[in-house]
Amino acid sequence: MSERFTPEDVEIWRRDGVRPLVGFFTPDEVAAVRADFVTVFGREAGAEAGLEKKREGQLGRFNAAQFKDLDAIPLECSPALNLIGVHPELIAFAKAALKTDDVHLYQCQAWAKFTGDADYDQPFHCDFVNHTLTVPSEADHLNSVTILCYFTDVSDAHGAMNYVTRPDSARVAGPEGSLDFSPEHQARLQDGLKAMARSSAAPAGSIVPYGIDIYHRGTNMTAPGGVRYAVMVCFKAAGNDAVGYHAWPFHHTKPWRNIFDHATPEQLACFGVQPPGHPFWTEETLRRAQVRYPGWDLSPYRAALAGGTPAP
């Protein structure tokens, strides 16, 4: 049993498509990750006034400025931020939600927002359009779980994500309703969803797990000097090739030593690294891996090879 979530939390996520959990991370974990955000993004405050760029009557729109301070791990900072996406308790929640003992992390990004840097208001949308080439499965464990993690206190003035639960949104449109961009349809869709929207405002250390079929939107930063530090974490069942985002090997120029030098075998397995005992590991592949990552502790892999431990 986890000390940070319950079976009921998982069932609510399964029913509603979203389940906010307050105080999931400890104060020490929050402080360490927040310090890394300052290291990476170099700022601790935004402007005194928010930026308003929407047209009259528009709920929100996407623009490049919203994503200016969004970057994928690994990053040049401590293990705190680099490994928070594979925190053992997040892995445990993903395994329970996806009904599997083998999950892969397929997206992990640090996202800093600052008052005045952009108009962060977005329209309601679903994430399946850039996580799969098809559509969400009716069986949620065949999709994925996205976990929005807050590392600053987030009020409605600090860009709290708004969302609509699956039962509520079904009264307006299924996720495929997001694919119709005609002005008339979008006006009905956005108005209908806005009436049932809920805020994810929560203190630092809270998380918001949700599915790729869930309508949600970013909201604007209006708090004077406001800052929002968040990490986007996405898990899928290992072997589910229908879902994807990052191709981790494509980002080989990023500082992967910051992960390999500190991660456990379970955490590395979330990136697709073969676990100890897997047939991939031989004396030669271990030698080559050590050349690539001199600081990687390969002793669990060597011990499994010497002992003939079978792959899990």
Salt bridges, closest charged atoms under 4 A:
ASP9 OD1 - ARG19 NH2 2.95
GLU11 OE2 - ARG14 NE 3.53
ASP16 OD1 - ARG15 NE 2.76
GLU29 OE1 - ARG4 NH1 2.95
GLU29 OE2 - HIS87 NE2 2.87
GLU52 OE2 - LYS54 NZ 2.86
ASP69 OD2 - LYS68 NZ 2.99
ASP71 OD1 - LYS254 NZ 3.38
GLU76 OE2 - ARG257 NH2 2.87
ASP117 OD2 - ARG43 NH1 2.66
ASP117 OD2 - LYS68 NZ 3.47
ASP119 OD2 - LYS54 NZ 2.90
ASP121 OD2 - LYS54 NZ 2.81
ASP121 OD1 - ARG217 NH1 3.10
ASP127 OD1 - HIS125 NE2 3.73
ASP127 OD1 - HIS216 NE2 3.27
ASP140 OD1 - ARG14 NH1 3.47
ASP168 OD1 - ARG171 NH1 3.13
ASP168 OD2 - ARG198 NH2 3.34
ASP180 OD2 - HIS185 ND1 3.85
ASP213 OD2 - ARG166 NE 2.72
GLU266 OE2 - LYS95 NZ 3.13
GLU284 OE2 - ARG287 NH2 2.59
GLU284 OE2 - ARG288 NE 3.29
